Amino acid sequence: MTDQTEQAAAIEAVVGAIAERLEAEREHLTDLDSAIGDADHGGNMARGWAAATTAVEDLDDAGPATVVKTAGRTLMSEVGGASGPLYGGSLVFASTELEGGLTDETLVAFAETYLEKVMDRGDAAVGDQTMVDALVPAVHTFKKSVEVDDLSAVEALAKAVDAAERGVAFTVPIRASKGRASYLGWRSVGHQDPGATSTLFILETLLATARERLDADLASSVDATSPVVPDEEPEA
């Protein structure tokens, strides 16, 4: 896509699809959060993204950066607790990377800036049992896949999703060091982080929407550690 109007429409579709996915996963996210948090992550995320969908649909002749910024600002105002600034505020800040439209380069810059702001706002690092545990491997894999492996953005995103899945699994056996879960001490071990999980859901939905709109055909199984998608068959 080269036209920014088409790109903005694609982002609007992504926002709406994320809202639908998080509404469907509301109870699951609430169950995860009830074990180690305030049991409000599912409701907050579903409500926030539903409001973001309405907000971006009301825009006229907006470019991709404006659509992302609007979604972020809405999340900041509608999502309670720490999630509003983390998800929404970071989107607002990173949206400036998309002023020139959606290209492989601007998407990598957007992902890196978003990650930087999430880590800064949450004062979190890998191993703290937070959304960062899913986001860091996803962003690093996306960047490497685009800049080193020379994959398309959709192929790179598929690998990023696989990396995020591994990051979510990583949160289960570790002890929380940030957020409400950290108050549980060692009792947080054995629980999957809800923020990492919702981050994975968002990335999965972004990939599914991108594949649908671009009619991209990917391998049924994508490995974040392999150099190409789909994996090449070894020569006989």
Buried (B, 14 or more C-beta within 10 A) or exposed (E): BEEBEEBBBBBBBBBBBBBBBBBEBBEBBBBBBBBBBBBBBBBBBBBBBBBBBEBBEEBEEBBBBBBBBBBBBBBBEBBBBBBBBBBBBBBBBBBEBBEEBBBBEBBBBBBBBBBBBBBEBBEBEBBBBBBBBBBBBBBBBBBBBBEEBEBBBBBBBBBBBBBBBBBBBBBEEBBBBBBBBBEBEEEBBEBBBBBBBBBBBBBBBBBBBBBEBEEBEBEEEBBBEBBBBBEEEEEE
